[in-house]
Amino acid sequence: MVRRGRSRRGGREWRRHLAVVLLLAGASVALQFSTPTLGSVDGYFHARYAALIRVAGVRGFPPAFPWLPLTIRSAERYSDHHMLFHVLLAPFTAGDVVNGTKWASAIFGAAAFAAVYLSLVRLRVRRALWWLLALGALAPDFLYRMEMPRVQALSLVVLLTALNLALARRFAWLLPVAAVYTWLYDAFPLLLVIAGVMVVAIAFCERRAEWRPLTYSSAGIAIGLLVNPYLPNNLWFIAQHYLSKREISETVHVGTEWYPYPVAQWLGWGGAIAVLATAAWVAWRGRARLDTNRLTLLLVAAIFFVLMWRSRRFIEYAGPFILIALAAALHTWLEPQITRLALTTRRIGAGILVVACAGSAAFAISQLRGRPAPERYAAGAAWLTQHTSPAAIVLTPNWDDFPLLFFHNQRNRYVIGLDPAYLAQRDAELYRLWQQLGRGEVTPPSRVLDRFDADVVLSDRTHDRFLAALAADPAMERVYEDGDCVIYRRHGAVAVGQSGS
């Protein structure tokens, strides 16, 4: 009878967990389809490139990448540091590419939400859904970034899987997880952070050396790096990519996600140290209850907090890991306090969490809706396809115009795209010249176009000085314009078809 009662309780629990996971999937779909656009400019590149992988098939994998010939991502140097992500995305592009990518993003986001929830369940945290709602309420950027058509949702799933395996002492499984993560994303050193923290926590709490977490993780990463269709380019690119992000300089303006949140900019590292010192003091006061797993969770959360302090893009990891650490540390103390409250009070508290989470979701939706529509640059890209020679290089004053242009037009090549550091690392002088051109400081612009092997320039309508310099240049001809862009071509350049406007 006791065994049957436990079985029934276990069945009810798993049905409840399944219901929560389905609820999270529904929320992810609702967030994703709150807008017809993709939730990230880079998403248009990922969507189209995944479609090209699908068309190429197994025999054509990996496809060539000729579209950024002046950068460290030129055809002879190219390595796809999101390889597995693009492979997983590829089947979703079989029909409508944008709609399929949105479904993939919703599924990946749902997997990330479920991974956080199930991590709390595995740690036996009571009211796990409440804690997850608290994460959504306090970190709207987390909701937004999980719905981006980018790799971070799946990255979080893998890191949480690695953390749970480490806490369960199933260290051998870290080897395949690390290999898969290396193919998924070049942020694989984050997995080494988790493994290293586990080693430190065991040494501190259990007074013994346990190197298996790092050994298996390192072996998995080595396999992922060496068993790779891009070898040796993948090793070279990873080194270059990390070098460019080691220090964000004023001369290379990357996406805002790489910069700190305003509060971090205001408080500086002193603020981060004060927060961490306070957390360390609280942990030390409660050291009698501090076992290996709790220390691991606290240290991992602290590391991701520091990373988020430096760069806002790490909210996608810091939010969940900090929440899990807090829940693991506080739920046994907090649960009796909640239980003593009247049922009405508890319901009011849950309602406040739901309302706050809905407010964060509304903010996330506004962020998603702020991304450009897939129709942007479609007409200008079509003109380039019809009126320029194959593989002609197009110069743009914005480095982040590339994803949408590439989405509509894979016939042309582009001066810069995906990350401005890719051009700067290949040729710093050429990058500075490109910056000066975009600011309208080079007159006439046509005198330096040969440096970029470009005869065609496409600009959005916000670069007034650049457009004025092009209009005043007698060697340049305005050949197309619409509400999104203006295209100039150098007189005497080889044209295909008839020019139009």
HELIX and SHEET records of a PDB file:
HELIX    1   1 VAL A    2  GLN A   32  1                                  31    
HELIX    2   2 VAL A   41  ALA A   56  1                                  16    
HELIX    3   3 MET A   83  LEU A   89  1                                   7    
HELIX    4   4 ALA A   90  THR A   93  5                                   4    
HELIX    5   5 VAL A   97  ARG A  122  1                                  26    
HELIX    6   6 ALA A  128  LEU A  138  1                                  11    
HELIX    7   7 PRO A  140  MET A  146  1                                   7    
HELIX    8   8 GLN A  152  LEU A  167  1                                  16    
HELIX    9   9 PHE A  171  TRP A  173  5                                   3    
HELIX   10  10 LEU A  174  LEU A  184  1                                  11    
HELIX   11  11 PRO A  189  GLU A  206  1                                  18    
HELIX   12  12 ARG A  212  LEU A  226  1                                  15    
HELIX   13  13 ASN A  233  ARG A  246  1                                  14    
HELIX   14  14 THR A  256  TRP A  258  5                                   3    
HELIX   15  15 PRO A  262  ARG A  285  1                                  24    
HELIX   16  16 ARG A  287  ARG A  289  5                                   3    
HELIX   17  17 THR A  292  ARG A  310  1                                  19    
HELIX   18  18 ARG A  312  PHE A  314  5                                   3    
HELIX   19  19 ILE A  315  ARG A  340  1                                  26    
HELIX   20  20 LEU A  343  ARG A  369  1                                  27    
HELIX   21  21 ALA A  378  HIS A  387  1                                  10    
HELIX   22  22 TRP A  399  ASP A  401  5                                   3    
HELIX   23  23 PHE A  402  HIS A  408  1                                   7    
HELIX   24  24 PRO A  420  ARG A  426  1                                   7    
HELIX   25  25 ALA A  428  GLY A  438  1                                  11    
HELIX   26  26 PRO A  445  PHE A  452  5                                   8    
HELIX   27  27 ASP A  464  ALA A  471  1                                   8    
SHEET    1   A 5 ARG A 413  TYR A 414  0                                        
SHEET    2   A 5 ILE A 393  LEU A 395  1                                        
SHEET    3   A 5 ALA A 454  ASP A 460  1                                        
SHEET    4   A 5 CYS A 485  ARG A 490 -1                                        
SHEET    5   A 5 MET A 476  GLU A 481 -1                                        
END                                                                             
